[in-house]
Amino acid sequence: MREEEKTEKVREFIQTFDAIEQEMEPYKDAKRDLRANYKENEWLTADEMRLAVRAYRMLKKDENLEELQEMYSKLLTTVSANRGYTDAS
């Protein structure tokens, strides 16, 4: 590929990438608002949300069930500790 063609492809890529990023921004804002709402209402802490998202991503990727159970256990322990419970089971 000639240098001019490569430069044009880079320019096209950047334009398309930027368009996609701009289309995604409202969804990113919605995710930030969702997190802020749960934090503001003290429904979940930042750590609990982070662990929940990790568990969600593991499910979405169809990852190892043992790893998911471990993540769930960590989430349950974190939630319990934040709420003053001594036993998460």
C-alpha positions as CSV (number, residue, x, y, z in Angstrom):
1,M,0.0,0.0,0.0
2,R,1.3,3.4,-0.9
3,E,2.1,6.0,1.7
4,E,-0.8,8.2,0.6
5,E,-3.3,5.3,0.7
6,K,-2.0,4.4,4.2
7,T,-2.5,8.0,5.3
8,E,-6.0,8.1,3.9
9,K,-6.9,4.8,5.7
10,V,-5.6,6.2,9.0
11,R,-7.7,9.4,8.5
12,E,-10.8,7.3,7.7
13,F,-10.2,5.1,10.7
14,I,-9.8,8.0,13.0
15,Q,-13.0,9.6,11.7
16,T,-15.0,6.4,12.1
17,F,-13.5,5.7,15.5
18,D,-14.5,9.2,16.6
19,A,-18.0,8.8,15.3
20,I,-18.4,5.6,17.3
21,E,-17.0,7.2,20.4
22,Q,-19.4,10.1,20.1
23,E,-22.3,7.6,19.7
24,M,-21.2,5.7,22.8
25,E,-21.0,8.8,25.1
26,P,-24.7,8.9,26.1
27,Y,-24.4,5.2,27.2
28,K,-21.2,6.0,29.2
29,D,-23.1,8.9,30.8
30,A,-25.9,6.6,31.7
31,K,-23.5,4.1,33.3
32,R,-21.9,6.9,35.3
33,D,-25.3,8.2,36.4
34,L,-26.3,4.6,37.4
35,R,-23.2,4.2,39.6
36,A,-23.7,7.7,41.1
37,N,-27.3,6.9,41.9
38,Y,-26.5,3.7,43.7
39,K,-23.7,5.3,45.6
40,E,-25.8,8.4,46.5
41,N,-28.6,6.2,47.8
42,E,-26.1,4.0,49.6
43,W,-27.5,0.9,48.0
44,L,-24.0,-0.3,47.0
45,T,-20.4,0.9,47.6
46,A,-17.9,1.5,44.8
47,D,-16.2,-1.8,45.7
48,E,-19.5,-3.7,45.6
49,M,-20.4,-2.2,42.2
50,R,-16.9,-3.0,40.9
51,L,-17.3,-6.7,42.0
52,A,-20.8,-6.9,40.6
53,V,-19.5,-5.7,37.2
54,R,-16.7,-8.2,37.3
55,A,-19.1,-11.0,38.0
56,Y,-21.4,-9.7,35.2
57,R,-18.4,-9.7,32.8
58,M,-17.4,-13.2,33.8
59,L,-21.0,-14.4,33.1
60,K,-21.0,-12.7,29.8
61,K,-17.7,-14.3,28.8
62,D,-19.0,-17.7,30.0
63,E,-16.0,-18.0,32.3
64,N,-15.1,-20.7,34.8
65,L,-18.0,-21.3,37.3
66,E,-15.5,-21.7,40.2
67,E,-14.1,-18.2,39.4
68,L,-17.6,-16.8,39.4
69,Q,-18.5,-18.4,42.7
70,E,-15.3,-17.0,44.2
71,M,-16.2,-13.5,42.9
72,Y,-19.7,-13.9,44.3
73,S,-18.3,-14.9,47.6
74,K,-16.0,-11.8,47.7
75,L,-19.0,-9.7,46.8
76,L,-21.1,-11.2,49.5
77,T,-18.3,-10.8,52.1
78,T,-17.8,-7.1,51.1
79,V,-21.5,-6.4,51.3
80,S,-21.8,-8.1,54.6
81,A,-18.8,-6.3,56.1
82,N,-20.0,-2.9,54.8
83,R,-23.4,-3.6,56.5
84,G,-21.8,-4.7,59.8
85,Y,-22.6,-8.4,59.5
86,T,-20.0,-10.8,60.8
87,D,-21.1,-13.9,58.8
88,A,-21.7,-13.7,55.1
89,S,-23.4,-17.2,54.9
